[in-house]
């Protein structure tokens, strides 16, 4: 099994273009209000003030890009709590804009490595996990950096409630083949696909992202994988 720590180092720039004044204001004022606490256990109570024993279901998105999918899911299920993890500042700003514009009260953000949040959640504390269009790390020598590896998957499996769902989307053929190989080796996840339409067609309740639209404009196929925790 791969140690989850093998992908703990974040590569590349944490920020792209310089923030405009309004974007910087979101970072300065809204982000502190919706940020996941930096220390301690993470529960519905610590995130949203829910009473002990009455915590709302929690869902988590790993690498939410500009936040369209995260916001769409949060708007569809206001009684659920959503945790979004994204290491890049410009993506976090995008999610903050959705939170502000859509009046979302059920989203919390972590600007950093998702595994730092996952390990602080209670076992079986999540009802759904999303990993959409992760960095494919296409070179073979970089394969250990991919989120779909047994170390990170062990952590996800421990935190995902049995009978609940792990969703994976990618438009990269290398990552698609790799993910199918790795997930086929797991006995704690069951692939929810009876035929090609089940992974070639975006399911209901899976909001489209800007990245996905861009991939399709380039002529890329997109694959949608749904796995149940068993």
DASUL-V305057 format. One line per field, one symbol per residue. phi: phi as a letter, one per 30 degrees, with the letter a starting at -180 (. if undefined). burial: I if it has 9 or more other ideal C-beta (glycine too) atoms within 8 Angstrom, else O. Layout:
BEGIN
phi=???
burial=???
END
This chain:
BEGIN
phi=.ddeddcddcciddbcddddedddddddcdeedcddedbidcbedddbiddeibddecbbccidicjddeddddddbddccbcccadceddededddddddcidccbbbbcldddddedcddehcccabcbchdedhddedcedddddbddeddddddccdeiccccbbacceddeddddddddddccbcdcbcaeddbccddeibedceddddddddiddbcbcbbcdc
burial=OIOIOIIOOOOOOOOOOOIOOOIIOIIOOIIOOIIIOOOOOIIIIOIIOIOOOOIIOIIIIIIIIIIIIIIIIIIOIOOIIIIIIIIIIIIIIIIIIIIIOIOIOIIIIIIOIIIIIIOOIOOIIIIIIIIIIIOIOOOOOIIOIIIIIIIIIIIIIOIIIOOIIIIIIIIIOOIIOIIIOIIOOIOOIOIOOOOOOIIOOOOOOIOOIOIIIOIIOOOOOIIIIIIIIO
END
